[in-house]
Amino acid sequence: MTKDQSGGSGTVVLSVEGVRKKIGRKWIINDVTFDVREGEVFGFLGPNGAGKTTTIRMLVDLIRPSEGSITVCGYNVNRQPEKALQYVGSIVENPEVYTYLTGWENLQHFARMQPGVDKARIDEVVDIVRLDQRIHDKVSTYSLGMRQRLGIAQALLGRPRLLILDEPTNGLDPKGIKELREFIRQLAAEGLAVFVSSHLLSEIQLLCDRVAIISKGRVLAVGGVEDLVARNSPYVLWELEPLSRAKKILDSRPDISLMELDEVTLDDSIIAGMGANSLVTVMEEDLIPEIVAVLVTAEVEVRAVHKINPTLEQLFLKLTEGETID
């Protein structure tokens, strides 16, 4: 069981304690524990097949856990589903919308299924998701990003305290992803607890306050994004001449690790700029001036040195022993 060591604050809206799921003789979800607090974006990060959607289905009572408990605003999802789920809005997998209807007609249709949702509330959610200019157009004319926002509007109709989004950026172009990220951050700033599952490491790092990393049905780490990323030392990229002499010097230092390129996670733009005399180390940033002086004294030409900050992807690969995210 992995506890969150980030020490965050805020009222707990969703609490997941020791949840396990067995299908046949196989445990597919093992001892999942985390909580989600009001006013934060919580990321649920893992590769396809890690157990993200199965966990989400248990959160909204589509399937039941074999062990453990899930509570929303203090109500047990399995024992008190009506009370618990009145506080939840969700999009599991894809938003369910009718493309032959207008956006407004879609929202009217779903509003009829929920008590207390009137025209004023529909107007309110349309404004929240910024679809007021297109809400009376047929959904068949919407972009994928607009359909996602319409789906979120639908999920917000019942004034939830928890919004669950399963892979919300799937299929969106970079502009659509940026717009959705800003929109989700706005919802959290207004006090909503937002739970986002994704396999996009860089997007989760930009979007979320805290994150749970799941692999093979087990949560490996829970905490603040910055706190988790800080567990890794930064990469330092060097361009040195002669390289063989530099390698001997760096390899002799117990506080420096020389890395093979296939062992590190670097952006393509960084890799493209690396020359034949480049190498990568893992070391503390404070050591860089000392090591530069040692190399220069040994008549090694230091042509360039760059610190590359740790990323969530680095942490994920370390925790999962190199498991791919796709």
Backbone bond lengths (Angstrom), bond angles and torsions (degrees), N, CA, C in turn:
res aa  C-N    CA-C-N  psi(-1)  N-CA   C-N-CA  omega(-1)  CA-C   N-CA-C  phi
1 M - - - 1.459 - - 1.527 108.82 -
2 T 1.332 117.78 126.30 1.453 122.05 -177.69 1.514 110.02 -104.27
3 K 1.307 117.51 121.70 1.453 121.90 178.37 1.520 109.93 -96.99
4 D 1.326 115.99 153.27 1.451 122.20 177.35 1.517 109.02 -80.04
5 Q 1.325 116.53 121.68 1.457 121.21 -179.44 1.530 111.99 -100.28
6 S 1.332 117.99 11.37 1.457 120.26 -172.84 1.520 112.73 -79.16
7 G 1.336 117.48 -17.85 1.454 119.72 177.23 1.513 113.65 67.58
8 G 1.317 118.15 30.38 1.454 121.39 -179.18 1.517 111.95 -69.81
9 S 1.339 114.84 165.74 1.458 119.91 -178.75 1.512 109.12 -117.69
10 G 1.338 115.54 176.26 1.460 120.41 178.96 1.510 110.50 113.34
11 T 1.337 115.86 150.27 1.457 121.63 178.97 1.520 110.80 -65.30
12 V 1.321 116.87 131.86 1.464 121.00 178.18 1.527 108.62 -75.36
13 V 1.325 116.08 121.49 1.461 122.07 178.98 1.524 110.62 -96.00
14 L 1.322 116.77 -43.06 1.469 123.22 178.70 1.515 109.13 -120.06
15 S 1.336 116.47 128.39 1.458 121.24 176.34 1.525 109.27 -125.67
16 V 1.323 116.03 124.30 1.467 122.74 178.64 1.523 107.09 -117.68
17 E 1.330 116.59 118.85 1.467 121.13 -174.01 1.525 111.28 -125.30
18 G 1.323 116.45 114.21 1.456 121.92 171.90 1.515 114.66 56.49
19 V 1.336 117.47 37.61 1.466 120.57 -175.98 1.528 110.92 -78.26
20 R 1.349 114.03 131.63 1.463 121.36 176.04 1.526 108.74 -133.63
21 K 1.322 116.33 150.41 1.466 121.00 178.26 1.519 109.36 -136.38
22 K 1.334 114.05 127.33 1.460 120.52 179.54 1.517 109.33 -116.12
23 I 1.326 116.65 129.62 1.465 122.25 173.93 1.519 107.16 -119.78
24 G 1.336 114.75 117.90 1.468 118.66 -172.70 1.515 108.85 66.11
25 R 1.319 116.18 -125.38 1.467 120.76 178.61 1.518 112.35 -100.53
26 K 1.323 116.43 2.76 1.469 120.11 -172.73 1.522 111.48 -107.78
27 W 1.332 115.07 129.82 1.459 120.84 172.21 1.523 108.09 -82.84
28 I 1.331 116.68 115.81 1.472 119.07 -178.70 1.529 112.06 -101.14
29 I 1.340 116.69 -18.59 1.462 121.44 172.39 1.519 107.12 -127.47
30 N 1.345 116.52 128.97 1.459 120.75 -173.36 1.518 111.79 -124.29
31 D 1.330 116.16 110.05 1.465 121.55 166.88 1.532 112.85 52.24
32 V 1.318 116.87 55.09 1.467 122.20 179.53 1.525 109.90 -86.94
33 T 1.327 115.79 124.72 1.463 122.11 -178.09 1.529 109.79 -137.55
34 F 1.323 117.23 126.65 1.460 122.34 172.82 1.526 107.89 -168.85
35 D 1.323 116.89 170.37 1.457 120.53 171.77 1.520 109.47 -137.00
36 V 1.325 115.35 159.33 1.458 122.43 179.18 1.522 107.59 -126.26
37 R 1.316 116.26 133.92 1.458 121.79 -171.56 1.523 111.30 -112.08
38 E 1.306 116.30 156.66 1.464 120.19 179.55 1.531 109.71 -62.91
39 G 1.335 115.20 143.72 1.452 120.82 176.10 1.508 115.63 76.88
40 E 1.343 118.21 13.41 1.463 119.57 178.77 1.524 110.53 -126.57
41 V 1.339 114.68 157.53 1.461 121.40 170.33 1.527 106.64 -104.16
42 F 1.325 115.26 118.22 1.467 121.25 -176.43 1.523 108.21 -108.65
43 G 1.312 116.66 123.90 1.460 121.39 -178.82 1.514 112.45 -95.39
44 F 1.320 115.35 139.27 1.471 122.07 176.25 1.518 105.40 -117.18
45 L 1.319 115.84 102.17 1.452 122.33 -164.91 1.515 112.29 -111.72
46 G 1.319 116.10 129.23 1.457 119.95 176.49 1.510 110.99 -177.24
47 P 1.331 117.09 162.98 1.467 120.41 179.21 1.521 110.95 -69.98
48 N 1.320 115.86 163.86 1.457 120.03 174.32 1.529 108.60 -58.27
49 G 1.331 116.28 132.46 1.459 120.51 -178.79 1.518 113.77 90.06
50 A 1.359 117.48 3.46 1.469 119.82 -178.07 1.516 112.61 -78.38
51 G 1.338 117.25 -18.07 1.465 120.54 -178.96 1.519 113.49 116.22
52 K 1.342 117.30 10.77 1.472 119.85 -177.10 1.526 111.74 -64.65
53 T 1.338 117.13 -52.38 1.469 119.67 -176.20 1.524 111.22 -68.30
54 T 1.328 118.16 -36.27 1.474 120.53 175.83 1.521 110.25 -60.05
55 T 1.330 116.70 -43.49 1.465 120.17 178.23 1.524 110.58 -62.81
56 I 1.332 117.04 -44.31 1.465 120.59 -179.79 1.526 110.65 -61.89
57 R 1.306 117.77 -39.50 1.468 120.13 178.39 1.523 111.24 -62.60
58 M 1.324 116.60 -32.16 1.466 119.01 175.29 1.528 110.75 -72.92
59 L 1.335 117.43 -34.22 1.462 120.40 179.58 1.521 111.83 -61.65
60 V 1.348 116.72 -33.24 1.471 120.06 -176.77 1.527 111.81 -106.50
61 D 1.344 117.20 16.81 1.467 123.73 172.46 1.527 113.35 65.96
62 L 1.336 117.38 26.33 1.471 119.60 172.65 1.528 110.27 -77.99
63 I 1.333 116.24 -32.74 1.457 121.46 169.89 1.528 107.31 -135.19
64 R 1.320 116.49 159.32 1.463 120.67 -175.59 1.521 110.67 -105.25
65 P 1.335 117.06 141.83 1.464 119.21 175.67 1.521 110.86 -69.99
66 S 1.314 115.97 151.02 1.462 120.39 175.02 1.522 110.96 -76.57
67 E 1.340 115.97 -31.45 1.465 121.93 178.59 1.526 108.48 -145.77
68 G 1.335 116.20 160.89 1.450 120.86 174.90 1.521 112.88 92.49
69 S 1.335 115.84 179.22 1.461 120.52 -177.08 1.525 111.19 -135.97
70 I 1.339 115.14 148.60 1.458 123.57 175.78 1.517 107.06 -129.03
71 T 1.340 117.22 123.31 1.455 120.22 178.48 1.521 110.09 -126.12
72 V 1.331 115.32 143.65 1.467 122.60 175.01 1.520 107.13 -123.91
73 C 1.325 115.45 120.97 1.475 121.33 -178.11 1.527 111.37 51.95
74 G 1.339 115.64 36.56 1.456 121.32 176.17 1.511 115.42 88.04
75 Y 1.335 118.51 -6.16 1.467 121.65 -179.10 1.530 109.98 -101.97
76 N 1.327 115.65 133.75 1.461 120.83 179.17 1.527 109.70 -72.65
77 V 1.330 116.13 125.58 1.471 121.36 -174.89 1.523 112.12 -62.81
78 N 1.323 117.41 -34.51 1.465 120.11 -177.36 1.519 112.89 -84.54
79 R 1.328 117.58 -37.16 1.463 120.65 -178.13 1.525 112.89 -88.06
80 Q 1.329 117.11 -27.98 1.470 121.79 -178.57 1.528 110.44 -132.15
81 P 1.348 117.25 57.42 1.469 119.74 -171.80 1.522 114.37 -60.15
82 E 1.327 117.95 -39.20 1.465 119.21 -177.91 1.517 111.35 -65.01
83 K 1.343 116.95 -42.38 1.460 120.26 179.51 1.528 110.95 -69.65
84 A 1.339 116.72 -42.25 1.466 120.09 -177.81 1.524 111.89 -67.74
85 L 1.340 116.50 -47.08 1.460 120.12 -171.64 1.518 113.58 -78.20
86 Q 1.351 117.56 -8.76 1.461 118.33 174.02 1.526 111.24 -66.60
87 Y 1.336 116.41 -17.42 1.462 121.30 -179.71 1.533 112.43 -97.65
88 V 1.337 117.25 4.68 1.465 121.39 -172.97 1.522 110.92 -116.16
89 G 1.329 115.41 133.16 1.453 121.80 166.25 1.516 107.05 -118.52
90 S 1.328 117.98 138.69 1.468 117.95 -173.83 1.516 112.42 -147.60
91 I 1.334 113.98 151.83 1.462 122.29 166.80 1.520 105.69 -127.46
92 V 1.312 116.42 105.48 1.459 121.90 179.23 1.527 107.90 -98.39
93 E 1.339 114.67 119.45 1.468 122.92 -174.59 1.530 109.72 66.69
94 N 1.333 121.42 -103.75 1.465 121.09 -175.22 1.522 110.82 -111.37
95 P 1.376 117.22 145.88 1.465 118.48 175.89 1.519 111.19 -64.47
96 E 1.333 116.50 133.36 1.459 121.31 -179.90 1.528 109.18 -90.38
97 V 1.328 116.57 103.31 1.467 121.33 178.83 1.525 109.12 -131.30
98 Y 1.324 115.00 156.01 1.458 121.38 178.45 1.524 108.54 -98.52
99 T 1.329 115.79 111.91 1.468 119.79 -172.40 1.522 112.67 -71.39
100 Y 1.346 118.48 -20.76 1.456 120.43 -178.97 1.532 111.91 -84.53
101 L 1.344 116.91 -5.71 1.461 121.59 175.74 1.528 109.50 -102.19
102 T 1.312 116.33 163.86 1.457 119.66 172.63 1.523 109.13 -76.52
103 G 1.335 116.18 167.10 1.457 119.66 176.22 1.511 111.32 -59.41
104 W 1.334 116.31 -41.40 1.463 120.99 179.95 1.531 110.87 -62.94
105 E 1.314 116.94 -43.83 1.463 120.72 -179.69 1.525 111.21 -64.25
106 N 1.331 116.86 -36.23 1.460 119.96 174.94 1.517 111.05 -60.66
107 L 1.323 116.62 -46.45 1.463 120.05 -178.33 1.525 111.23 -67.51
108 Q 1.329 117.26 -37.33 1.469 120.21 175.52 1.521 110.76 -59.73
109 H 1.326 115.85 -43.23 1.462 121.38 -178.56 1.532 110.57 -59.59
110 F 1.336 116.62 -47.54 1.465 119.83 -177.71 1.523 111.33 -74.79
111 A 1.338 117.31 -27.83 1.467 120.26 178.85 1.520 111.25 -64.62
112 R 1.342 117.12 -33.10 1.464 120.88 -179.56 1.527 112.22 -63.66
113 M 1.332 116.25 -21.55 1.464 120.27 -177.70 1.524 112.16 -85.62
114 Q 1.332 117.75 -7.61 1.460 120.62 -175.01 1.517 110.19 -123.31
115 P 1.312 117.47 130.93 1.469 119.77 179.59 1.521 111.30 -68.25
116 G 1.320 115.96 143.48 1.456 120.69 173.32 1.507 115.94 79.73
117 V 1.332 117.65 8.72 1.467 120.35 178.74 1.526 108.20 -101.57
118 D 1.316 116.87 107.08 1.461 121.48 -176.66 1.528 110.49 -109.86
119 K 1.337 116.12 -174.84 1.464 121.72 -178.55 1.532 111.23 -59.60
120 A 1.323 116.13 -37.15 1.460 119.65 -179.69 1.531 111.14 -62.37
121 R 1.350 116.72 -38.46 1.459 119.92 178.82 1.529 110.37 -69.58
122 I 1.329 117.49 -38.31 1.465 119.62 176.91 1.527 109.82 -61.14
123 D 1.338 116.53 -46.07 1.468 120.28 176.92 1.524 110.90 -56.85
124 E 1.334 115.18 -39.95 1.465 120.35 -177.43 1.526 111.53 -64.68
125 V 1.347 117.30 -46.69 1.469 118.80 -177.82 1.530 111.14 -71.13
126 V 1.327 117.51 -31.92 1.467 120.26 175.59 1.525 110.10 -61.08
127 D 1.330 115.56 -40.61 1.456 120.22 177.81 1.520 111.09 -67.90
128 I 1.346 116.57 -40.11 1.466 120.76 -179.49 1.528 110.90 -59.62
129 V 1.347 116.77 -43.56 1.469 119.77 -176.46 1.527 112.43 -90.14
130 R 1.317 116.47 4.79 1.472 123.06 175.31 1.528 112.44 57.04
131 L 1.350 115.66 49.30 1.464 121.02 176.31 1.529 112.28 -113.79
132 D 1.337 116.81 13.96 1.466 119.55 -173.12 1.531 113.33 -60.10
133 Q 1.343 117.46 -28.74 1.464 120.02 -178.70 1.532 112.75 -77.17
134 R 1.329 117.37 -19.00 1.473 120.14 -174.22 1.524 113.17 -125.42
135 I 1.319 118.39 5.21 1.462 120.45 -170.30 1.523 112.75 -65.32
136 H 1.350 118.90 -22.98 1.461 121.05 -179.75 1.536 112.18 -98.23
137 D 1.339 116.83 9.69 1.463 121.22 172.62 1.528 109.40 -90.33
138 K 1.328 115.58 155.41 1.468 119.07 177.53 1.531 109.76 -66.61
139 V 1.321 114.77 142.91 1.459 120.28 -177.76 1.531 111.05 -64.18
140 S 1.319 117.73 -24.77 1.464 120.97 178.03 1.528 111.93 -60.54
141 T 1.331 117.77 -19.33 1.464 121.32 179.14 1.521 112.32 -94.52
142 Y 1.335 117.94 -1.10 1.469 121.65 -176.99 1.531 111.03 -79.99
143 S 1.315 115.51 148.36 1.467 120.38 168.29 1.526 108.41 -73.56
144 L 1.348 116.01 168.05 1.465 120.13 179.43 1.529 110.87 -61.39
145 G 1.331 116.82 -38.82 1.458 120.33 178.75 1.519 112.16 -63.83
146 M 1.342 116.79 -38.48 1.467 120.60 178.03 1.521 110.58 -67.32
147 R 1.327 117.25 -37.40 1.466 120.10 177.72 1.531 110.60 -65.52
148 Q 1.347 115.94 -37.15 1.462 118.52 176.35 1.518 110.52 -62.83
149 R 1.332 116.87 -42.47 1.465 120.04 -179.70 1.525 111.05 -66.74
150 L 1.347 116.61 -35.99 1.461 119.46 176.61 1.529 109.65 -64.84
151 G 1.342 116.90 -40.62 1.456 120.35 176.91 1.521 111.93 -61.68
152 I 1.326 116.58 -39.36 1.461 120.19 177.72 1.523 110.27 -67.59
153 A 1.346 116.80 -39.33 1.476 120.09 176.17 1.524 110.07 -57.52
154 Q 1.324 115.97 -43.12 1.468 121.02 177.62 1.529 110.47 -60.03
155 A 1.333 117.06 -43.67 1.457 121.61 -178.67 1.531 112.03 -67.74
156 L 1.336 117.05 -24.21 1.461 121.27 -178.10 1.525 113.54 -88.72
157 L 1.330 117.49 -8.53 1.471 120.48 -173.97 1.527 112.54 -54.38
158 G 1.316 117.22 -41.44 1.460 121.05 -175.25 1.512 114.95 -84.72
159 R 1.342 117.78 15.17 1.467 123.48 -179.57 1.533 111.80 54.97
160 P 1.318 118.37 56.85 1.468 120.24 -178.32 1.524 111.61 -71.80
161 R 1.310 115.24 160.08 1.470 120.70 171.34 1.521 110.68 -99.70
162 L 1.352 116.16 -14.05 1.465 121.83 178.82 1.522 108.72 -130.30
163 L 1.328 116.66 127.12 1.458 122.36 176.39 1.521 108.27 -113.11
164 I 1.344 116.74 121.96 1.459 122.14 -179.04 1.528 108.91 -108.67
165 L 1.329 116.28 121.95 1.466 122.03 -178.50 1.520 109.20 -123.24
166 D 1.322 116.58 119.68 1.467 123.20 -178.67 1.524 108.92 -97.12
167 E 1.334 116.72 109.92 1.475 123.15 179.46 1.539 111.48 49.83
168 P 1.332 118.60 57.59 1.465 120.17 -173.46 1.524 114.91 -68.47
169 T 1.342 118.37 -20.18 1.467 119.99 -177.69 1.529 112.85 -93.89
170 N 1.330 118.13 2.82 1.465 120.42 -179.36 1.519 111.11 -55.65
171 G 1.331 116.70 126.09 1.454 121.61 174.86 1.508 115.44 83.46
172 L 1.341 117.56 -7.29 1.460 119.99 -178.53 1.529 110.87 -80.90
173 D 1.340 115.95 146.29 1.454 119.92 174.31 1.530 108.91 -78.88
174 P 1.349 118.47 170.33 1.475 120.06 -176.78 1.528 113.80 -54.56
175 K 1.325 117.50 -38.42 1.462 120.18 179.55 1.533 110.32 -65.86
176 G 1.343 116.34 -42.94 1.457 120.96 179.25 1.518 111.78 -64.43
177 I 1.343 116.84 -38.34 1.461 121.17 178.62 1.525 110.01 -64.75
178 K 1.337 117.03 -43.46 1.467 121.16 -179.88 1.533 110.44 -62.80
179 E 1.343 116.78 -43.63 1.464 120.66 -179.91 1.532 110.87 -63.73
180 L 1.346 116.03 -42.60 1.462 119.60 -179.74 1.525 110.68 -66.14
181 R 1.339 116.61 -39.22 1.459 120.51 178.24 1.535 110.34 -59.85
182 E 1.327 116.97 -46.73 1.461 120.67 -179.73 1.528 110.91 -62.99
183 F 1.318 115.70 -38.35 1.455 121.18 -179.09 1.524 110.94 -66.34
184 I 1.337 117.41 -44.43 1.467 121.62 179.50 1.526 110.35 -64.35
185 R 1.337 117.33 -40.16 1.458 120.48 177.79 1.529 110.56 -62.11
186 Q 1.329 116.65 -37.39 1.465 120.73 178.75 1.529 110.95 -64.07
187 L 1.334 116.53 -42.70 1.465 120.33 178.94 1.532 110.89 -60.63
188 A 1.335 116.32 -42.58 1.465 119.95 179.40 1.528 110.62 -66.07
189 A 1.326 116.88 -38.59 1.466 120.70 179.91 1.522 111.38 -61.96
190 E 1.334 116.47 -25.64 1.460 120.93 179.12 1.526 112.70 -88.95
191 G 1.352 117.04 6.50 1.457 121.28 172.21 1.516 115.84 106.24
192 L 1.327 117.90 -3.55 1.463 120.30 -179.82 1.525 109.71 -76.36
193 A 1.328 116.39 142.25 1.461 121.11 169.99 1.528 107.20 -88.13
194 V 1.335 117.19 123.68 1.457 121.21 -176.53 1.526 109.08 -117.86
195 F 1.332 115.71 123.29 1.470 123.21 178.65 1.526 107.12 -108.60
196 V 1.329 116.84 119.62 1.467 121.85 -175.44 1.516 109.22 -123.40
197 S 1.331 117.02 121.90 1.465 119.61 172.31 1.512 108.84 -95.20
198 S 1.328 116.02 146.64 1.464 119.14 -179.78 1.522 109.91 -165.32
199 H 1.345 115.18 157.85 1.461 120.31 169.44 1.526 109.85 -109.84
200 L 1.345 117.07 6.36 1.463 121.80 -179.17 1.527 109.70 -92.98
201 L 1.325 115.70 99.09 1.456 120.90 -173.67 1.523 112.66 -60.87
202 S 1.323 116.91 -47.82 1.462 119.99 -176.78 1.515 110.98 -64.11
203 E 1.335 117.10 -35.79 1.459 120.58 -178.78 1.535 110.65 -69.77
204 I 1.319 116.77 -41.08 1.462 120.55 177.72 1.533 110.04 -62.39
205 Q 1.326 117.18 -39.38 1.463 120.33 -179.59 1.522 111.00 -63.78
206 L 1.336 117.12 -36.99 1.465 121.21 178.94 1.522 112.38 -75.79
207 L 1.335 117.07 -32.63 1.460 121.89 -168.93 1.525 114.41 -91.25
208 C 1.324 116.84 -38.42 1.470 120.04 -162.20 1.524 113.83 -99.48
209 D 1.336 114.71 152.09 1.463 122.14 173.08 1.527 110.04 -85.26
210 R 1.331 115.55 -46.12 1.460 121.15 177.90 1.517 108.57 -131.41
211 V 1.329 115.37 164.43 1.456 119.38 -175.40 1.526 110.19 -150.04
212 A 1.339 115.36 148.06 1.463 121.83 167.45 1.523 107.03 -114.21
213 I 1.306 117.06 130.03 1.466 122.02 178.79 1.519 108.16 -100.66
214 I 1.341 116.17 121.25 1.457 121.46 -177.28 1.528 109.71 -117.38
215 S 1.312 115.84 139.13 1.468 121.55 177.14 1.516 108.29 -147.98
216 K 1.333 116.35 129.25 1.467 122.37 178.29 1.537 111.63 53.88
217 G 1.348 114.76 40.95 1.450 120.52 175.30 1.499 116.17 79.48
218 R 1.329 117.31 5.47 1.465 120.48 -176.71 1.530 110.15 -125.97
219 V 1.338 116.75 134.66 1.460 120.91 176.19 1.526 108.64 -79.47
220 L 1.341 115.65 122.64 1.459 121.38 -175.96 1.520 113.08 -94.16
221 A 1.326 117.15 -27.82 1.467 120.59 -178.61 1.521 109.04 -159.42
222 V 1.317 116.59 145.10 1.466 123.10 174.81 1.515 107.58 -136.69
223 G 1.332 116.85 132.71 1.454 118.48 176.91 1.503 112.50 169.42
224 G 1.338 115.77 -179.01 1.448 121.03 174.98 1.519 110.69 -63.08
225 V 1.320 117.00 141.40 1.468 120.33 -177.78 1.522 110.46 -56.99
226 E 1.322 117.37 -47.98 1.471 119.99 -178.61 1.523 111.40 -63.50
227 D 1.338 116.80 -38.55 1.467 120.29 179.95 1.526 111.37 -65.34
228 L 1.328 115.73 -42.52 1.467 119.38 -179.15 1.527 111.07 -67.58
229 V 1.338 115.96 -43.38 1.465 120.07 -179.63 1.529 110.40 -63.06
230 A 1.338 116.24 -35.47 1.463 120.36 -177.45 1.528 112.78 -67.96
231 R 1.343 116.99 -10.70 1.468 119.46 177.03 1.532 111.64 -65.91
232 N 1.325 116.60 -22.61 1.460 120.71 -178.24 1.520 111.22 -98.89
233 S 1.309 116.29 140.00 1.461 119.92 172.08 1.526 108.86 -72.76
234 P 1.334 117.12 151.95 1.465 118.83 179.47 1.527 111.62 -72.44
235 Y 1.327 115.82 152.04 1.455 120.67 167.85 1.526 108.26 -75.39
236 V 1.320 116.04 146.03 1.464 120.84 170.70 1.517 106.74 -123.44
237 L 1.323 115.40 123.98 1.461 122.66 -178.83 1.530 108.72 -99.03
238 W 1.330 115.62 126.00 1.468 121.35 -177.37 1.526 110.20 -116.97
239 E 1.325 115.26 148.11 1.470 121.23 167.27 1.521 106.49 -125.00
240 L 1.333 116.41 112.23 1.460 122.33 -167.58 1.526 111.64 -132.29
241 E 1.332 115.65 149.83 1.471 121.14 178.78 1.536 108.82 -144.38
242 P 1.326 120.18 124.16 1.471 127.09 -0.41 1.532 110.92 -80.02
243 L 1.301 115.82 143.44 1.464 121.36 -172.78 1.529 111.45 -69.97
244 S 1.332 117.73 -37.59 1.469 120.52 -176.36 1.529 110.95 -63.47
245 R 1.330 117.06 -41.47 1.467 120.36 178.92 1.532 110.19 -67.31
246 A 1.332 115.82 -41.64 1.463 120.24 -179.96 1.527 110.73 -61.68
247 K 1.336 116.96 -41.80 1.464 120.68 179.82 1.523 111.57 -60.40
248 K 1.338 116.88 -41.55 1.461 120.44 -179.69 1.528 111.00 -62.62
249 I 1.336 115.58 -41.43 1.467 120.10 -179.22 1.532 110.23 -66.10
250 L 1.317 115.96 -48.75 1.464 120.05 -177.44 1.523 111.31 -66.78
251 D 1.324 116.84 -37.67 1.462 121.20 -177.81 1.527 111.77 -69.16
252 S 1.331 116.60 -21.16 1.474 120.64 -178.96 1.530 111.88 -80.66
253 R 1.331 116.44 -10.50 1.464 120.59 -177.28 1.533 110.52 -89.26
254 P 1.347 119.08 122.80 1.472 120.65 179.10 1.534 113.10 -69.77
255 D 1.341 116.25 -17.95 1.466 119.80 -178.09 1.526 112.80 -95.37
256 I 1.347 115.92 10.73 1.471 120.79 179.33 1.520 108.90 -131.65
257 S 1.323 116.94 135.72 1.465 121.65 175.59 1.521 109.09 -113.79
258 L 1.326 115.48 123.58 1.466 120.09 173.70 1.523 108.86 -81.61
259 M 1.320 116.89 134.07 1.458 121.65 -175.47 1.524 110.70 -114.77
260 E 1.342 115.47 140.10 1.450 120.35 169.28 1.531 108.65 -78.31
261 L 1.326 116.42 148.68 1.466 119.26 -175.64 1.517 112.49 -61.39
262 D 1.345 118.34 -31.60 1.462 119.68 179.64 1.530 112.17 -76.93
263 E 1.342 117.26 -2.50 1.457 121.14 178.43 1.526 112.30 -98.10
264 V 1.325 116.85 -9.93 1.461 119.68 -173.92 1.517 110.70 -112.73
265 T 1.333 114.28 155.96 1.458 121.39 177.95 1.520 108.06 -108.92
266 L 1.330 116.59 106.76 1.451 121.92 -179.08 1.519 109.80 -126.84
267 D 1.333 115.57 149.70 1.458 120.00 174.70 1.520 109.68 -62.71
268 D 1.337 115.76 147.60 1.463 120.69 178.76 1.523 111.72 -57.42
269 S 1.339 116.61 -35.29 1.468 119.85 -178.93 1.527 111.06 -64.72
270 I 1.347 116.97 -33.63 1.464 120.75 178.35 1.524 110.23 -72.14
271 I 1.343 115.58 -44.02 1.469 120.26 179.89 1.520 110.79 -61.04
272 A 1.346 116.14 -40.01 1.470 120.50 -178.57 1.520 111.69 -62.56
273 G 1.348 117.09 -28.66 1.463 120.20 -178.02 1.516 113.99 -89.46
274 M 1.336 117.42 -0.93 1.458 120.25 -178.39 1.519 110.98 -83.44
275 G 1.334 115.98 133.03 1.454 120.69 179.12 1.514 111.92 -97.17
276 A 1.328 114.99 -172.94 1.464 120.75 -177.90 1.522 112.21 -67.80
277 N 1.329 117.25 -22.22 1.461 120.92 -178.06 1.528 112.50 -100.04
278 S 1.327 116.91 24.41 1.456 120.96 -178.13 1.521 111.14 -97.40
279 L 1.310 115.94 148.84 1.459 121.51 171.12 1.523 108.98 -148.90
280 V 1.351 114.89 162.55 1.460 121.44 -176.59 1.521 109.47 -121.83
281 T 1.328 115.81 135.31 1.455 120.97 176.27 1.521 109.90 -124.15
282 V 1.337 115.59 157.84 1.458 121.85 167.23 1.517 106.10 -110.32
283 M 1.338 115.89 122.25 1.459 120.95 -175.79 1.521 108.80 -163.84
284 E 1.315 115.83 164.93 1.449 120.47 176.42 1.526 109.88 -75.63
285 E 1.327 115.39 141.66 1.457 121.11 -177.44 1.531 111.91 -58.36
286 D 1.341 116.52 -35.92 1.476 120.17 -176.67 1.526 112.94 -63.19
287 L 1.333 117.15 -18.84 1.470 120.46 -178.27 1.526 113.20 -80.15
288 I 1.330 117.72 -15.77 1.467 120.67 -171.12 1.533 112.78 -56.51
289 P 1.353 120.25 -50.00 1.475 118.48 -179.04 1.527 112.65 -58.99
290 E 1.343 116.41 -40.65 1.467 119.70 179.90 1.526 110.93 -63.07
291 I 1.335 117.08 -43.99 1.464 120.65 -176.99 1.530 110.47 -68.41
292 V 1.316 117.14 -37.15 1.477 119.87 176.46 1.524 109.37 -59.30
293 A 1.346 116.92 -44.81 1.471 120.56 -179.57 1.525 111.23 -62.92
294 V 1.358 116.28 -40.85 1.473 120.29 178.70 1.524 110.62 -62.99
295 L 1.307 117.59 -43.81 1.463 121.63 -178.87 1.537 111.00 -65.37
296 V 1.325 116.59 -43.69 1.476 119.92 -179.28 1.517 110.16 -64.58
297 T 1.340 117.11 -40.48 1.468 120.83 178.35 1.525 110.55 -61.47
298 A 1.337 116.90 -33.44 1.469 122.06 179.25 1.526 112.09 -85.17
299 E 1.339 115.91 11.67 1.472 122.96 178.49 1.531 112.23 62.27
300 V 1.341 114.92 37.96 1.461 121.32 170.27 1.528 107.47 -99.58
301 E 1.302 116.18 127.05 1.457 120.67 -179.94 1.532 109.36 -81.18
302 V 1.316 115.91 119.00 1.459 121.35 178.45 1.526 107.52 -93.78
303 R 1.329 115.00 99.25 1.463 119.91 -176.10 1.530 112.36 -81.54
304 A 1.327 116.37 -30.40 1.465 119.79 178.85 1.524 109.01 -163.33
305 V 1.338 116.07 150.33 1.457 122.04 173.47 1.526 107.54 -146.14
306 H 1.330 116.16 129.59 1.465 121.63 -177.25 1.525 109.39 -133.48
307 K 1.333 115.82 131.03 1.472 120.60 171.91 1.521 108.56 -88.23
308 I 1.325 116.72 130.63 1.459 121.93 178.72 1.525 107.32 -114.40
309 N 1.328 116.26 113.29 1.457 120.72 -173.70 1.524 111.95 -62.00
310 P 1.341 117.35 148.37 1.467 120.79 177.91 1.530 111.12 -61.51
311 T 1.307 116.15 152.85 1.462 121.59 179.26 1.523 109.91 -128.33
312 L 1.326 114.65 164.76 1.454 120.51 175.61 1.526 110.24 -63.28
313 E 1.316 116.11 -32.28 1.465 119.84 179.10 1.527 110.90 -63.24
314 Q 1.337 116.15 -42.54 1.455 120.80 175.94 1.524 110.92 -55.88
315 L 1.337 115.24 -48.17 1.467 120.49 -179.20 1.517 110.67 -62.92
316 F 1.329 116.93 -43.27 1.458 120.42 -178.63 1.530 110.71 -60.16
317 L 1.328 116.79 -47.92 1.465 120.30 -179.02 1.526 111.36 -63.32
318 K 1.327 116.05 -34.39 1.467 119.67 178.08 1.517 111.34 -68.40
319 L 1.346 116.23 -44.34 1.469 120.53 -178.51 1.519 112.87 -68.34
320 T 1.340 115.62 -35.34 1.460 119.41 -175.65 1.528 112.27 -99.23
321 E 1.332 115.81 9.60 1.466 122.01 178.38 1.515 110.83 55.57
322 G 1.345 115.20 44.87 1.453 120.91 172.53 1.495 116.26 88.77
323 E 1.351 118.45 6.83 1.475 119.96 178.86 1.519 109.62 -60.66
324 T 1.318 117.30 135.91 1.460 120.12 -179.98 1.520 110.47 -75.85
325 I 1.331 115.41 154.13 1.455 121.17 -176.75 1.516 111.71 -88.57
326 D 1.307 119.07 -18.27 1.475 121.45 -177.38 1.517 110.86 -88.18
